[in-house]
Amino acid sequence: MDPVEQTPTEPVDYAAISATYGALLGTLVLATRDRGEDLGPAEFLPIGVAAFAVTKVVSREKVETWMRRPFVEEDAPAGRRPKGRRLRYAVGELLTCTRCLGAWSALGLTALRVSRPRESKVVTTALATSAVNDFLFAAFAWVCAASNANEQQTQSPVAATSLRSVPSG
């Protein structure tokens, strides 16, 4: 991410985003302070995995281009880039930064959890299951690619020739 001096933004643009996040967080704390139900340590992992899933969908997937398009140039030669100036550009940076957007996703999921615990479990389970599915498909693709590369290496004439020319011990 480029320094503020190298972007068409001003520090006040980022301050507006930070103030919005802080106001939402403060509102959440005030709205839930008397509920009496705490988040347990066992809930951090499922909520974190669910936040990963939301963040990935919003920041990278084609299905959410409608949300990013006003703020992000999707087809830039160097990859997705924020567009516009000032606050529009800063929001584009937020929507393309998975760590930044992850904080917002976590805030939303935590707000849902403390305000609507039963509904939150359904949403968190669906999102976390989606994330596990992504990890499993990525692992499957990695294993298949490694297997294909290994198979190509053992079948290539260069590999066969080089194996025959290796002196035996």
N, C-alpha and C positions, 0 to 999 in steps of 0.2 A: 504494500500500500504506500502510495506516495505521501510525502510530508504535506501539510496544509499549504505551505508556500508554493508547492508545485501543482496544486489543484485549483480549479475555479470556485473555491469556497472561501469562507471566512470562519474564524473560530466560533463565531456566534451561531453558525449553521449546525455545527457539531454540538454546541451547547443546547440548542433547541431539542435535538434528538436525545441528549443525555437528560435534560429536564423532563421530557416526556416520559422516559423510562423511569426516572426517579419518582415522578408524580404517580405513575401507575403502581410502582412498587410500594410507595407510601400509602396509597389508597388501599391496596391489598392488605397491608399490615393493619391499618386502622379498621378495615371492614371485617377482619377475621380475628381480631385480638381477643374477643370474648367467646369464641367458639368452643374452647376447651379441648379440641382434638388436635394433637400434634402430628406432624409428619414423622414417621418412623424411619430409622436408617435403612430398613429393607425396601423402602419406597424410592430411594434415591436412584438406584440402578434402573428400574423400569421407567421412571420419569425421565432420566437421562437418555435412555435408549429411545424413548418416544420423542424427546426433543431433537435428537439426532435425525429421526425420520422426518419430522416436520421441517427441520432446517434444510435437509437435503432436497425435499420436494420443492420448497419455496425457492431455494437459491439455485437449483440446477436443473430440475426436470422440465420437460417441454410443456407439460400440462399447466404449469404456472407461469408461462411466458406472458399471459395476459396481465398478470400482476406486476411483473418486472418491466414490461415494455415501456411504460411511461418514464422509467428511470434508468433503464439499462439498454445499451446497444447490444443486442443479442448476436448479431452477425459481424462483429468487428473482426478485422483480419488477425489481430493479436489476441482474440478471445473476447469474452463479454467484458464490456467497459461501461462505467457509469456515463450518463449523458446529461447535458444541460449545464447549468451553473448553480452555485450556491446550494440551497437546501435540496433541490432536485438531485444534484450531483451527490450530495452527502447521503441521501436516501438510496441512490443507486449503489454507492459503496456498501451501505448496510446490507442491501439485498444480494450482493455478490460475495460478502464476507461471511463464511460459515461460522466462524467464532463469534462474530458480532450478532448475527441473526440467531445463533444458538442461545444467547442470553435472553433474547426476546421470546424465543420458543419456550425456554424453560420458565420464564415468568408467566406466560400464558397457561402452560400446563400446571404450574404450581397454583395459580389462581383458580383454575378449574378444580384442582384437587381439594383445596381448602374450602371452596364455596359449594361444590357439588361432588362430594366424595364418591357416591355410587356411580354417577355418570362419568366421572374422571377415570374410574377403573376400566370401564368399557373403552373409552377413547385411548387411554394409555396402553391397554392390552392390544388393541388393533394396531396402533402405531408402533409399539415395540415389536410385535410380531412381524410387521412389515420390514422393520429394520433388520431383524434376524434373517428374514427371507433375503434381503439385499446382501448381507454378509455371506450367507450360504451360497448364493449364486456367484458372488465374487470369488469365493473359495473354490467352487466347482470350476469356474472359468480358468482360474489359476492352475488347478490340477490338470485340467484338459490341455492347456497351453504347454505346461511342463512335459506332459506325456507326449504330446505331438512333437515338441522340439527334440525330446529324447529319441523318439522313433525316427524322425528325419535324420538325426545325427548318426544313428546306427545303420540307416539304409543308404546314406549318401556314399558315392564312390570315393570321395576324398577321405571320408572317415574310414572306410574299409581299407583303402590303400595305406593310410597312416597307421592303422592298427597292425597291418602286416609288416610294416617296416620297423616297428618297435622291437628292440632286442629283448629276448626273454632272459629272465634273471637267473 
